[in-house]
Amino acid sequence: MGSLLGVLPSFDPLNFNQLRPSDPSNPCKLMPVTYHSSHIRTPPPPDQVITTETKFTY
């Protein structure tokens, strides 16, 4: 009987170097989550929140 620990997620990046898509003819296309402006005048998306200070609640 195999170990149950073998199916748990791992934080070791070397364990992910052999991952392959289940269907090679249909590769996964991921979209970037972070917005990168193409130049300074490009405004960020309206739903993006940028914080530079930590707010403390007392």
C-alpha positions in Angstrom: 0.0 0.0 0.0 1.4 3.4 -0.9 2.0 6.3 1.5 -0.8 8.8 1.9 1.8 11.5 2.3 2.7 11.1 -1.4 -0.4 12.8 -2.6 -0.1 15.9 -0.4 1.0 19.3 -1.9 4.7 20.2 -1.7 6.5 23.5 -1.3 9.7 22.1 -2.9 10.0 23.7 -6.3 12.1 20.7 -7.6 9.0 18.5 -7.3 7.3 20.5 -10.0 9.9 20.2 -12.8 8.3 17.2 -14.3 4.7 18.5 -14.6 3.2 18.0 -18.0 -0.1 19.1 -19.4 -2.7 16.4 -19.5 -3.4 17.1 -23.2 -0.3 18.2 -25.1 -2.4 19.3 -28.2 -4.2 21.8 -26.0 -1.6 23.7 -23.8 -2.7 25.8 -20.9 -2.7 29.5 -21.6 -2.4 31.6 -18.4 -3.1 35.3 -18.3 -0.9 37.5 -16.0 -2.7 38.7 -12.9 -0.6 41.9 -12.3 -1.1 44.9 -14.5 2.0 46.3 -16.2 1.5 49.6 -17.9 3.1 50.1 -21.3 4.0 53.7 -20.5 3.7 56.2 -17.6 0.4 57.7 -19.0 -1.5 54.5 -18.9 -3.8 54.4 -15.9 -4.2 51.2 -13.9 -7.5 49.3 -14.0 -10.2 50.8 -11.8 -10.4 47.7 -9.6 -6.7 47.7 -8.8 -5.8 48.8 -5.3 -2.3 50.0 -4.6 -1.3 50.6 -1.0 2.1 51.8 0.2 1.5 52.2 3.9 0.3 49.8 6.6 -2.9 50.9 8.2 -3.2 50.1 11.9 -6.6 49.6 13.5 -6.9 50.2 17.2 
